[in-house]
Amino acid sequence: MNRSISRSLYVAVSGLLLVSPALAQTTIGGVTLTPIKPAATSPAAPVSTSGNDYDAESIPSGYREVRGRVTGPSEGLRLPAGGRIMVSLVDLTAAKALVDIEFGTTRLSTPYQMVYNPVRLNAAHKYAVRAMIADRTGKVLYRSADVSLPDGKRVTLNVPVTAR
């Protein structure tokens, strides 16, 4: 008798193993268990090997980007608490700022990024990037000379500052 039960069990288990897993169901204690299909995996996003920490799609179509570092007289220069950096894209011909960014920092050198629409630029004018560092009261501690804006959609431009 035991031999016939074990033979029947063997045939049943073999049958379950040969049936497609999607069709296989198991009933345990009156509960029917149906295996689920594994989730379809999407292809992994490509890994950037360019060394950039952002992608080209982060810049709006038609816009340009200037990025770099505001550097001090010495590497790792500590700034007073509440220090602010102001980086500006200025029209030297019209003597006005087109883009201003301001952010806090505690030391130099520190990175910056500016994105602007070149439609605002006049081909007959000269443009530059300048930086200024002030303490929490607004007193200017460091200032840069005007650094000429290079041509290009995405350019790197470091802006050195000196004590005022």
DSSP file (Angstrom, degrees, kcal/mol; ACC not computed):
  #  RESIDUE AA STRUCTURE BP1 BP2  ACC     N-H-->O    O-->H-N    N-H-->O    O-->H-N    TCO  KAPPA ALPHA  PHI   PSI    X-CA   Y-CA   Z-CA
    1    1 A M     >        0   0    0      0, 0.0     4,-1.9     0, 0.0     5,-0.2   0.000 360.0 360.0 360.0 -45.7    0.0    0.0    0.0
    2    2 A N  H  >  +     0   0    0      1,-0.2     4,-2.5     2,-0.2     5,-0.2   0.850 360.0  56.6 -61.3 -33.7    2.8    2.4    0.9
    3    3 A R  H  > S+     0   0    0      1,-0.2     4,-2.0     2,-0.2    -1,-0.2   0.898 106.6  47.7 -66.8 -38.7    4.4    1.6   -2.4
    4    4 A S  H  > S+     0   0    0      2,-0.2     4,-2.4     1,-0.2    -2,-0.2   0.860 112.4  49.9 -70.6 -35.2    1.3    2.6   -4.4
    5    5 A I  H  X S+     0   0    0     -4,-1.9     4,-2.8     2,-0.2     5,-0.2   0.928 112.4  46.6 -67.6 -43.9    1.0    5.9   -2.4
    6    6 A S  H  X S+     0   0    0     -4,-2.5     4,-2.2     1,-0.2    -2,-0.2   0.876 112.8  50.0 -68.8 -33.3    4.6    6.8   -3.0
    7    7 A R  H  X S+     0   0    0     -4,-2.0     4,-2.3     2,-0.2    -1,-0.2   0.916 112.6  47.6 -66.5 -42.9    4.3    5.9   -6.7
    8    8 A S  H  X S+     0   0    0     -4,-2.4     4,-2.4     2,-0.2    -2,-0.2   0.903 112.4  49.3 -63.7 -41.6    1.1    8.0   -7.0
    9    9 A L  H  X S+     0   0    0     -4,-2.8     4,-2.7     2,-0.2     5,-0.2   0.902 109.9  51.7 -63.9 -40.9    2.9   10.9   -5.2
   10   10 A Y  H  X S+     0   0    0     -4,-2.2     4,-2.5     2,-0.2    -2,-0.2   0.920 111.0  47.2 -61.6 -44.9    5.9   10.5   -7.5
   11   11 A V  H  X S+     0   0    0     -4,-2.3     4,-2.3     2,-0.2    -2,-0.2   0.903 113.3  49.0 -64.2 -41.7    3.7   10.7  -10.6
   12   12 A A  H  X S+     0   0    0     -4,-2.4     4,-2.1     2,-0.2    -2,-0.2   0.929 113.5  45.3 -65.3 -45.4    1.8   13.8   -9.2
   13   13 A V  H  X S+     0   0    0     -4,-2.7     4,-2.1     2,-0.2    -2,-0.2   0.910 113.0  50.8 -65.4 -42.2    5.0   15.6   -8.3
   14   14 A S  H  X S+     0   0    0     -4,-2.5     4,-1.7    -5,-0.2    -1,-0.2   0.906 109.3  51.5 -61.7 -41.1    6.5   14.8  -11.6
   15   15 A G  H  X S+     0   0    0     -4,-2.3     4,-1.4     1,-0.2    -1,-0.2   0.900 109.4  49.7 -62.6 -41.4    3.4   16.1  -13.4
   16   16 A L  H  < S+     0   0    0     -4,-2.1    -1,-0.2     1,-0.2    -2,-0.2   0.879 110.4  50.7 -64.8 -37.3    3.6   19.3  -11.5
   17   17 A L  H  < S+     0   0    0     -4,-2.1    -1,-0.2     1,-0.2    -2,-0.2   0.817 110.8  48.3 -71.1 -29.5    7.2   19.8  -12.4
   18   18 A L  H  < S+     0   0    0     -4,-1.7    -1,-0.2    -5,-0.2    -2,-0.2   0.729  93.2  90.6 -83.6 -22.1    6.6   19.2  -16.1
   19   19 A V  S  < S-     0   0    0     -4,-1.4     5,-0.1    -5,-0.2     0, 0.0  -0.450  97.0 -89.5 -72.6 147.0    3.7   21.6  -16.3
   20   20 A S    >>  -     0   0    0      1,-0.1     3,-1.4    -2,-0.1     4,-1.2  -0.300  33.1-126.4 -55.5 135.8    4.5   25.2  -17.2
   21   21 A P  T 34 S+     0   0    0      0, 0.0    -1,-0.1     0, 0.0     3,-0.1   0.808 108.9  60.3 -57.6 -29.9    5.2   27.2  -14.0
   22   22 A A  T 34 S+     0   0    0      1,-0.2    -2,-0.1    12,-0.1    15,-0.1   0.802 110.8  40.5 -68.6 -26.8    2.6   29.8  -15.1
   23   23 A L  T <4 S+     0   0    0     -3,-1.4    -1,-0.2    11,-0.1     2,-0.2   0.614  90.9 108.0 -95.0 -14.0   -0.1   27.1  -15.2
   24   24 A A     <  +     0   0    0     -4,-1.2     2,-0.4    -3,-0.1    -8,-0.0  -0.451  43.3 177.4 -72.2 131.9    1.0   25.3  -12.0
   25   25 A Q        -     0   0    0     -2,-0.2     2,-0.4     9,-0.2     9,-0.2  -0.965  13.1-156.5-130.0 149.5   -1.3   25.8   -9.0
   26   26 A T  E     -A   33   0A   0      7,-2.4     7,-4.0    -2,-0.4     2,-0.6  -0.988   4.4-152.1-127.5 136.4   -1.0   24.2   -5.6
   27   27 A T  E     +A   32   0A   0     -2,-0.4     2,-0.5     5,-0.3     5,-0.2  -0.939  17.3 174.7-110.5 124.1   -3.8   23.7   -3.1
   28   28 A I  E >  S-A   31   0A   0      3,-2.8     3,-1.7    -2,-0.6    -2,-0.0  -0.979  71.6 -18.7-129.9 118.4   -2.8   23.7    0.6
   29   29 A G  T 3  S-     0   0    0     -2,-0.5    -1,-0.1     1,-0.3     3,-0.1   0.846 128.4 -49.7  57.1  37.5   -5.5   23.5    3.2
   30   30 A G  T 3  S+     0   0    0      1,-0.2     2,-0.5     0, 0.0    -1,-0.3   0.464 115.4 114.4  83.3   0.8   -8.2   24.6    0.8
   31   31 A V  E <   -A   28   0A   0     -3,-1.7    -3,-2.8     2,-0.0     2,-0.6  -0.920  58.2-144.4-107.6 127.4   -6.2   27.6   -0.4
   32   32 A T  E     -A   27   0A   0     -2,-0.5     2,-0.5    -5,-0.2    -5,-0.3  -0.799  12.1-159.0 -93.2 124.9   -5.1   27.6   -4.0
   33   33 A L  E     -A   26   0A   0     -7,-4.0    -7,-2.4    -2,-0.6    -2,-0.0  -0.898   7.1-171.9-105.1 127.5   -1.7   29.2   -4.6
   34   34 A T        -     0   0    0     -2,-0.5    -9,-0.2    -9,-0.2   -12,-0.1  -0.978  25.2-122.9-118.5 124.9   -0.9   30.4   -8.1
   35   35 A P        -     0   0    0      0, 0.0     2,-0.2     0, 0.0   -11,-0.0  -0.360  26.4-130.5 -65.3 145.0    2.7   31.5   -8.9
   36   36 A I        -     0   0    0      1,-0.1     3,-0.1    -2,-0.0     0, 0.0  -0.635  21.8-105.9 -93.5 154.7    3.0   35.1  -10.2
   37   37 A K        -     0   0    0     -2,-0.2     3,-0.1     1,-0.1    -1,-0.1  -0.542  41.8-104.6 -73.9 142.4    5.0   36.0  -13.2
   38   38 A P        -     0   0    0      0, 0.0    -1,-0.1     0, 0.0     3,-0.1  -0.411  45.1 -96.7 -64.7 146.0    8.2   37.7  -12.5
   39   39 A A        -     0   0    0      1,-0.1     2,-0.3    -2,-0.1    -3,-0.0  -0.362  39.7-109.0 -64.1 139.4    8.1   41.5  -13.1
   40   40 A A        -     0   0    0     -3,-0.1     2,-0.4    -2,-0.1    -1,-0.1  -0.538  34.7-138.6 -68.6 129.9    9.4   42.5  -16.5
   41   41 A T        -     0   0    0     -2,-0.3     3,-0.1    -3,-0.1    -1,-0.1  -0.764   7.5-136.6 -95.1 136.0   12.7   44.3  -16.0
   42   42 A S        -     0   0    0     -2,-0.4     3,-0.1     1,-0.1    -1,-0.0  -0.564  38.1 -89.1 -83.3 153.9   13.4   47.4  -18.0
   43   43 A P        -     0   0    0      0, 0.0    -1,-0.1     0, 0.0     0, 0.0  -0.338  52.6 -99.0 -62.3 144.4   16.9   47.7  -19.4
   44   44 A A        -     0   0    0      1,-0.1     3,-0.1    -3,-0.1    -3,-0.0  -0.307  41.3-101.4 -63.5 144.6   19.3   49.4  -17.0
   45   45 A A        -     0   0    0      1,-0.1    -1,-0.1    -3,-0.1     2,-0.0  -0.417  47.2 -98.4 -64.8 141.3   19.9   53.1  -17.6
   46   46 A P        -     0   0    0      0, 0.0     2,-0.5     0, 0.0    -1,-0.1  -0.337  35.7-122.8 -63.3 143.1   23.2   53.7  -19.3
   47   47 A V        -     0   0    0     -3,-0.1     2,-0.4     1,-0.0    -3,-0.0  -0.741  22.5-125.0 -88.5 129.8   26.0   54.6  -17.0
   48   48 A S        +     0   0    0     -2,-0.5     3,-0.1     1,-0.1    -1,-0.0  -0.599  29.4 176.0 -76.7 128.6   27.7   57.9  -17.9
   49   49 A T        +     0   0    0     -2,-0.4    -1,-0.1     1,-0.1    -2,-0.0   0.251  59.2  92.9-111.9  10.3   31.4   57.5  -18.3
   50   50 A S  S    S-     0   0    0      2,-0.1    -1,-0.1     1,-0.1     3,-0.1   0.642  95.5-119.3 -80.1 -12.9   32.0   61.1  -19.3
   51   51 A G  S    S+     0   0    0      1,-0.3     2,-0.2    -3,-0.1    -1,-0.1   0.384  70.1 133.2  90.3  -5.5   32.8   62.2  -15.8
   52   52 A N        -     0   0    0      1,-0.1    -1,-0.3     2,-0.1    -2,-0.1  -0.534  53.1-147.6 -78.4 147.4   29.8   64.7  -15.7
   53   53 A D  S    S+     0   0    0     -2,-0.2     2,-0.3    -3,-0.1    -1,-0.1   0.208  82.5  35.9 -98.3  15.5   27.6   64.7  -12.7
   54   54 A Y  S    S-     0   0    0      0, 0.0     2,-0.2     0, 0.0    -2,-0.1  -0.951  83.3-111.8-154.0 167.2   24.6   65.6  -14.8
   55   55 A D    >   -     0   0    0     -2,-0.3     3,-1.8     1,-0.1     4,-0.2  -0.621  28.8-108.1-107.3 168.1   23.3   64.8  -18.3
   56   56 A A  G >  S+     0   0    0      1,-0.3     3,-1.4    -2,-0.2    -1,-0.1   0.764 113.6  67.3 -63.8 -26.0   22.8   67.0  -21.4
   57   57 A E  G 3  S+     0   0    0      1,-0.3    -1,-0.3     4,-0.0     4,-0.1   0.601  81.7  76.9 -72.7  -8.8   19.0   66.9  -20.9
   58   58 A S  G <  S+     0   0    0     -3,-1.8    -1,-0.3     2,-0.1    -2,-0.2   0.644  84.7  71.9 -75.8 -12.5   19.4   69.0  -17.7
   59   59 A I  S <  S-     0   0    0     -3,-1.4     3,-0.1    -4,-0.2     6,-0.1  -0.904  94.0-115.4-103.0 126.4   20.0   72.1  -19.9
   60   60 A P    >   -     0   0    0      0, 0.0     3,-2.0     0, 0.0    -2,-0.1  -0.231  44.1 -86.1 -58.9 149.0   16.9   73.4  -21.7
   61   61 A S  T 3  S+     0   0    0      1,-0.3     3,-0.1    -4,-0.1    -4,-0.0  -0.305 114.3  14.8 -57.1 131.7   17.0   73.3  -25.5
   62   62 A G  T 3  S+     0   0    0      1,-0.3    -1,-0.3    -3,-0.1    57,-0.1   0.291 101.9 115.5  87.3 -10.3   18.7   76.4  -26.9
   63   63 A Y    <   -     0   0    0     -3,-2.0    -1,-0.3    54,-0.2     2,-0.3  -0.422  54.7-138.6 -88.8 166.3   20.2   77.5  -23.6
   64   64 A R  E     -B  116   0B   0     52,-2.9    52,-2.3    -2,-0.1     2,-0.4  -0.858   9.2-146.3-122.3 159.8   23.9   77.7  -22.7
   65   65 A E  E     -Bc 115 154B   0     88,-3.2    90,-2.5    -2,-0.3     2,-0.4  -0.983  10.2-171.0-131.3 137.9   25.7   76.8  -19.5
   66   66 A V  E     +Bc 114 155B   0     48,-2.8    48,-3.2    -2,-0.4     2,-0.3  -0.999  21.6 163.5-121.2 127.7   28.7   78.3  -17.7
   67   67 A R  E     +Bc 113 156B   0     88,-2.3    90,-2.6    -2,-0.4     2,-0.3  -0.969  12.1 108.2-141.3 157.8   30.1   76.2  -14.9
   68   68 A G  E     -B  112   0B   0     44,-1.8    44,-2.2    -2,-0.3     2,-0.4  -0.946  58.5 -61.9 171.1-150.5   33.3   76.2  -12.9
   69   69 A R  E     -B  111   0B   0     -2,-0.3    90,-2.7    42,-0.2     2,-0.7  -0.978  25.0-135.3-131.5 142.0   34.7   77.1   -9.5
   70   70 A V  E     -Bd 110 159B   0     40,-3.0    40,-1.8    -2,-0.4    39,-0.7  -0.884  37.6-163.7 -90.0 117.6   35.0   80.3   -7.6
   71   71 A T  E     - d   0 160B   0     88,-1.8    90,-3.0    -2,-0.7     4,-0.1  -0.799   7.0-147.5-111.3 148.2   38.6   80.0   -6.3
   72   72 A G        -     0   0    0     -2,-0.3    90,-0.1     2,-0.2     3,-0.1  -0.380  39.7 -87.8-102.2-178.3   40.3   82.0   -3.5
   73   73 A P  S    S+     0   0    0      0, 0.0     2,-0.3     0, 0.0    89,-0.1   0.774 116.1  23.5 -62.1 -25.9   43.9   83.1   -3.0
   74   74 A S  S >  S-     0   0    0     34,-0.0     3,-1.3     0, 0.0    -2,-0.2  -0.995  93.5-100.7-141.1 147.5   44.6   79.8   -1.3
   75   75 A E  T 3  S+     0   0    0     -2,-0.3    34,-0.2     1,-0.2    -4,-0.0  -0.403 106.0  17.4 -66.6 136.9   42.9   76.4   -1.6
   76   76 A G  T 3  S+     0   0    0     32,-1.2    -1,-0.2     1,-0.2    33,-0.2   0.662  81.2 173.9  77.8  16.6   40.6   75.5    1.2
   77   77 A L  E <   -E  108   0C   0     -3,-1.3    31,-2.4    31,-0.6     2,-0.3  -0.388  26.6-134.1 -59.2 124.5   40.2   79.1    2.4
   78   78 A R  E     -E  107   0C   0     29,-0.2    29,-0.3    -2,-0.2    -1,-0.1  -0.634  15.8-151.5 -84.2 140.0   37.6   79.2    5.1
   79   79 A L        -     0   0    0     27,-3.3     3,-0.1    -2,-0.3     4,-0.1  -0.754  28.0 -93.8-105.8 155.9   34.9   81.9    5.0
   80   80 A P    >   -     0   0    0      0, 0.0     3,-1.7     0, 0.0    -1,-0.1  -0.295  56.5 -81.6 -64.8 154.3   33.1   83.4    8.0
   81   81 A A  T 3  S+     0   0    0      1,-0.3    55,-0.5    54,-0.0    25,-0.1  -0.281 120.0  26.7 -55.1 137.4   29.7   81.9    8.9
   82   82 A G  T 3  S+     0   0    0      1,-0.2    -1,-0.3    53,-0.1    24,-0.1   0.540  84.7 161.4  84.5   7.2   27.0   83.2    6.8
   83   83 A G    <   -     0   0    0     -3,-1.7    22,-1.6    22,-0.3     2,-0.4  -0.345  21.2-158.9 -63.2 141.3   29.3   84.0    3.8
   84   84 A R  E     -FG 104 134D   0     50,-2.7    50,-2.4    20,-0.2     2,-0.5  -0.953   8.6-150.8-125.5 141.9   27.6   84.4    0.5
   85   85 A I  E     -FG 103 133D   0     18,-3.2    18,-2.1    -2,-0.4     2,-0.5  -0.947   8.0-166.0-110.7 132.4   28.9   84.1   -3.1
   86   86 A M  E     -FG 102 132D   0     46,-2.9    46,-2.1    -2,-0.5     2,-0.4  -0.983   5.2-174.3-116.9 121.5   27.3   86.2   -5.9
   87   87 A V  E     -FG 101 131D   0     14,-2.5    14,-2.6    -2,-0.5     2,-0.4  -0.965   9.8-173.4-116.1 132.5   28.2   85.1   -9.4
   88   88 A S  E     -FG 100 130D   0     42,-2.8    42,-2.2    -2,-0.4     2,-0.7  -0.959  28.1-144.5-130.9 143.3   27.0   87.3  -12.3
   89   89 A L  E     -FG  99 129D   0     10,-2.7     9,-3.3    -2,-0.4    10,-1.4  -0.944  38.0-167.9 -98.0 115.6   26.9   87.3  -16.1
   90   90 A V  E     -FG  97 128D   0     38,-3.0    38,-2.1    -2,-0.7     2,-0.8  -0.841  28.3-135.8-116.3 145.0   27.4   90.9  -17.0
   91   91 A D  E  >> -FG  96 127D   0      5,-3.3     5,-1.5    -2,-0.4     4,-1.1  -0.868  19.3-167.8 -91.1 107.3   27.1   92.9  -20.2
   92   92 A L  T  45S+     0   0    0     34,-2.2    -1,-0.2    -2,-0.8    35,-0.2   0.814  83.4  53.5 -69.7 -30.1   30.2   95.1  -20.1
   93   93 A T  T  45S+     0   0    0     33,-0.9    -1,-0.2     1,-0.2    34,-0.1   0.921 119.8  30.9 -70.8 -44.8   28.9   97.3  -22.9
   94   94 A A  T  45S-     0   0    0     32,-0.2    -1,-0.2     2,-0.2    -2,-0.2   0.479 103.2-130.3 -93.2  -3.5   25.6   98.2  -21.3
   95   95 A A  T  <5 +     0   0    0     -4,-1.1     2,-0.3     1,-0.2    -3,-0.2   0.927  65.4 117.3  53.6  51.9   27.0   97.9  -17.7
   96   96 A K  E   < -F   91   0D   0     -5,-1.5    -5,-3.3     0, 0.0     2,-0.4  -0.992  65.5-114.8-145.6 154.1   24.2   95.6  -16.5
   97   97 A A  E     -F   90   0D   0     -2,-0.3    -7,-0.3    -7,-0.2     3,-0.1  -0.727  21.2-176.7 -88.7 133.6   23.9   92.1  -15.1
   98   98 A L  E    S+     0   0D   0     -9,-3.3     2,-0.4    -2,-0.4    -8,-0.2   0.792  75.3  20.7 -95.9 -36.6   22.0   89.6  -17.1
   99   99 A V  E     -F   89   0D   0    -10,-1.4   -10,-2.7    17,-0.0     2,-0.4  -0.999  65.3-176.3-136.4 131.2   22.1   86.6  -14.8
  100  100 A D  E     -F   88   0D   0     -2,-0.4     2,-0.4   -12,-0.2   -12,-0.2  -0.995   1.6-179.3-125.9 131.7   22.8   86.7  -11.0
  101  101 A I  E     -F   87   0D   0    -14,-2.6   -14,-2.5    -2,-0.4     2,-0.4  -0.981   3.5-173.5-126.3 146.3   23.1   83.7   -8.8
  102  102 A E  E     +F   86   0D   0     -2,-0.4     2,-0.3   -16,-0.2   -16,-0.2  -1.000  11.7 156.3-140.4 136.1   23.7   83.8   -5.0
  103  103 A F  E     -F   85   0D   0    -18,-2.1   -18,-3.2    -2,-0.4     2,-0.2  -0.988  36.4-107.3-155.7 158.0   24.4   81.0   -2.6
  104  104 A G  E     +F   84   0D   0     -2,-0.3     2,-0.3   -20,-0.2   -20,-0.2  -0.546  36.8 166.5 -87.6 153.4   26.0   80.3    0.8
  105  105 A T        -     0   0    0    -22,-1.6   -22,-0.3    -2,-0.2     3,-0.1  -0.979  32.7-150.3-157.8 163.3   29.3   78.6    1.3
  106  106 A T  S    S+     0   0    0     -2,-0.3   -27,-3.3     1,-0.2     2,-0.3   0.545  78.2  17.7-114.0 -12.8   31.9   78.0    4.0
  107  107 A R  E    S-E   78   0C   0    -29,-0.3     2,-0.4   -24,-0.1    -1,-0.2  -0.990  77.6 -86.4-155.5 162.4   35.1   77.6    2.0
  108  108 A L  E    S+E   77   0C   0    -31,-2.4   -32,-1.2    -2,-0.3   -31,-0.6  -0.905  90.4  51.1-113.1 146.4   36.8   78.2   -1.3
  109  109 A S  S    S+     0   0    0    -39,-0.7   -38,-0.2    -2,-0.4    -1,-0.1   0.502  73.1 164.4 -84.8 155.1   37.0   76.8   -3.9
  110  110 A T  E     -B   70   0B   0    -40,-1.8   -40,-3.0    -2,-0.1     2,-0.1  -0.994  33.1-115.5-138.3 143.4   33.4   76.2   -4.5
  111  111 A P  E     -B   69   0B   0      0, 0.0     2,-0.3     0, 0.0   -42,-0.2  -0.389  29.0-176.8 -79.4 154.9   31.5   75.1   -7.7
  112  112 A Y  E     -B   68   0B   0    -44,-2.2   -44,-1.8    -2,-0.1     2,-0.3  -0.952   9.4-162.7-140.8 162.2   28.9   77.2   -9.5
  113  113 A Q  E     -B   67   0B   0     -2,-0.3     2,-0.4   -46,-0.2   -46,-0.2  -0.968   4.5-173.8-147.8 131.7   26.6   76.7  -12.5
  114  114 A M  E     -B   66   0B   0    -48,-3.2   -48,-2.8    -2,-0.3     2,-0.4  -0.993   3.6-167.7-126.7 133.3   24.8   79.3  -14.5
  115  115 A V  E     +B   65   0B   0     -2,-0.4     2,-0.3   -50,-0.2   -50,-0.2  -0.980  17.9 167.9-119.4 132.6   22.3   78.6  -17.3
  116  116 A Y  E     -B   64   0B   0    -52,-2.3   -52,-2.9    -2,-0.4   -17,-0.0  -0.951  38.7-111.8-143.6 160.9   21.2   81.4  -19.6
  117  117 A N    >   -     0   0    0     -2,-0.3     3,-1.8   -54,-0.2     4,-0.2  -0.849  19.8-151.3 -94.4 118.1   19.3   82.0  -22.8
  118  118 A P  G >  S+     0   0    0      0, 0.0     3,-1.7     0, 0.0    -1,-0.1   0.639  88.2  80.0 -67.0 -12.1   21.7   83.3  -25.5
  119  119 A V  G 3  S+     0   0    0      1,-0.3   -56,-0.0   -57,-0.1   -57,-0.0   0.803  86.0  61.1 -61.5 -27.1   18.9   85.2  -27.2
  120  120 A R  G <  S+     0   0    0     -3,-1.8     2,-0.3     2,-0.1    -1,-0.3   0.593  89.4  91.3 -75.5 -10.4   19.4   87.8  -24.5
  121  121 A L    <   -     0   0    0     -3,-1.7     2,-0.5    -4,-0.2     6,-0.0  -0.656  68.3-144.0 -91.3 143.6   23.0   88.5  -25.7
  122  122 A N    >   -     0   0    0     -2,-0.3     3,-2.1     1,-0.1    -2,-0.1  -0.921  10.6-141.5-104.8 125.1   23.8   91.1  -28.3
  123  123 A A  T 3  S+     0   0    0     -2,-0.5    -1,-0.1     1,-0.3    -2,-0.0   0.751 101.1  57.1 -59.1 -24.9   26.6   90.1  -30.7
  124  124 A A  T 3  S+     0   0    0      2,-0.1    -1,-0.3    -3,-0.0     2,-0.2   0.566  97.1  80.5 -83.4  -8.4   28.0   93.6  -30.7
  125  125 A H  S <  S-     0   0    0     -3,-2.1     2,-0.4   -32,-0.0   -34,-0.0  -0.553  75.1-126.7 -98.3 162.5   28.4   93.6  -26.9
  126  126 A K        -     0   0    0     -2,-0.2   -34,-2.2    22,-0.0   -33,-0.9  -0.883  25.3-162.6-107.0 141.1   31.1   92.1  -24.6
  127  127 A Y  E     +G   91   0D   0     -2,-0.4    22,-2.2   -36,-0.2     2,-0.3  -0.911  10.3 175.0-126.8 150.7   30.2   89.8  -21.8
  128  128 A A  E     -GH  90 148D   0    -38,-2.1   -38,-3.0    -2,-0.3     2,-0.4  -0.953  26.1-127.2-146.8 163.7   32.0   88.6  -18.7
  129  129 A V  E     +GH  89 147D   0     18,-2.9    18,-2.5    -2,-0.3     2,-0.3  -0.952  30.0 179.0-112.9 136.2   31.5   86.6  -15.5
  130  130 A R  E     -G   88   0D   0    -42,-2.2   -42,-2.8    -2,-0.4     2,-0.3  -0.966  11.2-156.0-136.2 155.0   32.4   88.1  -12.1
  131  131 A A  E     -G   87   0D   0     -2,-0.3    13,-2.3    14,-0.2     2,-0.3  -0.953   6.7-174.4-131.8 150.3   32.2   86.9   -8.6
  132  132 A M  E     -GI  86 143D   0    -46,-2.1   -46,-2.9    -2,-0.3     2,-0.5  -0.996   9.7-155.3-142.3 140.6   31.9   88.6   -5.2
  133  133 A I  E     +GI  85 142D   0      9,-2.8     8,-3.2    -2,-0.3     9,-1.7  -0.979  17.3 178.7-121.3 128.8   32.0   87.1   -1.7
  134  134 A A  E     -GI  84 140D   0    -50,-2.4   -50,-2.7    -2,-0.5     6,-0.2  -0.878  25.2-119.7-126.3 157.4   30.4   89.0    1.2
  135  135 A D    >   -     0   0    0      4,-2.3     3,-1.6    -2,-0.3   -53,-0.1  -0.212  49.8 -82.9 -83.1-175.9   29.9   88.2    4.9
  136  136 A R  T 3  S+     0   0    0    -55,-0.5   -54,-0.1     1,-0.3    -1,-0.1   0.743 130.2  53.6 -64.5 -22.3   26.5   87.9    6.6
  137  137 A T  T 3  S-     0   0    0      2,-0.1    -1,-0.3     0, 0.0     3,-0.1   0.548 120.8-105.4 -87.8  -7.4   26.2   91.8    6.9
  138  138 A G    <   +     0   0    0     -3,-1.6     2,-0.3     1,-0.3    -2,-0.1   0.410  69.2 148.1  99.1  -1.8   26.9   92.3    3.2
  139  139 A K        -     0   0    0      1,-0.1    -4,-2.3    -5,-0.1     2,-0.4  -0.535  52.0-120.1 -69.7 127.4   30.5   93.6    3.6
  140  140 A V  E     +I  134   0D   0     -2,-0.3    -6,-0.3    -6,-0.2     3,-0.1  -0.555  37.6 170.4 -73.9 124.6   32.5   92.5    0.5
  141  141 A L  E     +     0   0D   0     -8,-3.2    23,-2.2    -2,-0.4     2,-0.3   0.800  65.8  15.8 -99.9 -41.8   35.4   90.3    1.4
  142  142 A Y  E     -IJ 133 163D   0     -9,-1.7    -9,-2.8    21,-0.3    -1,-0.3  -0.964  61.9-176.5-136.8 150.3   36.6   89.1   -2.0
  143  143 A R  E     -IJ 132 162D   0     19,-2.4    19,-2.5    -2,-0.3     2,-0.3  -0.991  14.4-140.0-145.6 149.4   36.0   90.2   -5.5
  144  144 A S  E     - J   0 161D   0    -13,-2.3    17,-0.2    -2,-0.3     2,-0.2  -0.698  21.1-115.4-104.6 161.5   37.1   88.9   -8.9
  145  145 A A        -     0   0    0     15,-0.5     2,-0.4    -2,-0.3   -14,-0.2  -0.469  53.8 -79.9 -78.3 165.8   38.1   90.8  -12.0
  146  146 A D        -     0   0    0     -2,-0.2     2,-0.6   -16,-0.1   -16,-0.2  -0.575  46.1-154.8 -70.4 126.8   35.8   90.5  -15.0
  147  147 A V  E     -H  129   0D   0    -18,-2.5   -18,-2.9    -2,-0.4    -1,-0.0  -0.930  24.1-113.3-107.8 119.7   36.5   87.1  -16.7
  148  148 A S  E     -H  128   0D   0     -2,-0.6   -20,-0.3   -20,-0.2   -22,-0.0  -0.192  28.1-117.6 -55.9 135.6   35.6   87.1  -20.4
  149  149 A L        -     0   0    0    -22,-2.2   -22,-0.2     1,-0.0    -1,-0.1  -0.645  30.6-139.1 -76.4 118.0   32.7   84.8  -21.3
  150  150 A P        -     0   0    0      0, 0.0     2,-0.2     0, 0.0     5,-0.1  -0.397  19.4-106.9 -75.7 156.5   33.9   82.1  -23.7
  151  151 A D        +     0   0    0     -2,-0.1     2,-0.2     3,-0.0     3,-0.1  -0.492  69.1  88.9 -76.5 151.7   31.8   81.0  -26.7
  152  152 A G  S    S-     0   0    0     -2,-0.2     3,-0.3     1,-0.1   -87,-0.1  -0.456  76.0-104.1 136.2 154.5   30.2   77.6  -26.5
  153  153 A K  S    S+     0   0    0      1,-0.3   -88,-3.2    -2,-0.2     2,-0.4   0.898 112.5  19.3 -72.6 -41.0   27.0   75.9  -25.4
  154  154 A R  E    S+c   65   0B   0    -90,-0.2     2,-0.3    -3,-0.1    -1,-0.3  -0.937  81.3 169.5-134.1 108.9   28.6   74.3  -22.3
  155  155 A V  E     -c   66   0B   0    -90,-2.5   -88,-2.3    -2,-0.4     2,-0.5  -0.872  29.0-136.9-123.5 153.8   31.8   75.9  -21.0
  156  156 A T  E     +c   67   0B   0     -2,-0.3     2,-0.4   -90,-0.2   -88,-0.3  -0.936  26.9 172.0-108.3 129.6   33.9   75.7  -17.9
  157  157 A L        -     0   0    0    -90,-2.6     2,-0.3    -2,-0.5   -10,-0.0  -0.919  18.7-154.7-143.2 110.9   35.2   78.9  -16.5
  158  158 A N        -     0   0    0     -2,-0.4   -88,-0.2   -90,-0.2   -90,-0.0  -0.689  10.3-153.9 -84.9 139.2   37.0   79.2  -13.1
  159  159 A V  E     -d   70   0B   0    -90,-2.7   -88,-1.8    -2,-0.3     2,-0.3  -0.928   6.0-154.8-118.5 106.6   36.7   82.7  -11.5
  160  160 A P  E     -d   71   0B   0      0, 0.0   -15,-0.5     0, 0.0     2,-0.3  -0.624   9.3-159.3 -82.6 138.5   39.5   83.6   -9.1
  161  161 A V  E     -J  144   0D   0    -90,-3.0     2,-0.3    -2,-0.3   -17,-0.2  -0.841   3.4-161.6-113.4 153.8   38.8   86.1   -6.4
  162  162 A T  E     -J  143   0D   0    -19,-2.5   -19,-2.4    -2,-0.3   -90,-0.0  -0.901  36.8 -81.6-128.8 160.4   41.2   88.3   -4.4
  163  163 A A  E      J  142   0D   0     -2,-0.3   -21,-0.3   -21,-0.2   -22,-0.1  -0.304 360.0 360.0 -61.0 143.9   40.9   90.1   -1.1
  164  164 A R              0   0    0    -23,-2.2    -1,-0.2   -24,-0.1   -22,-0.1   0.454 360.0 360.0 -77.1 360.0   39.1   93.5   -1.5
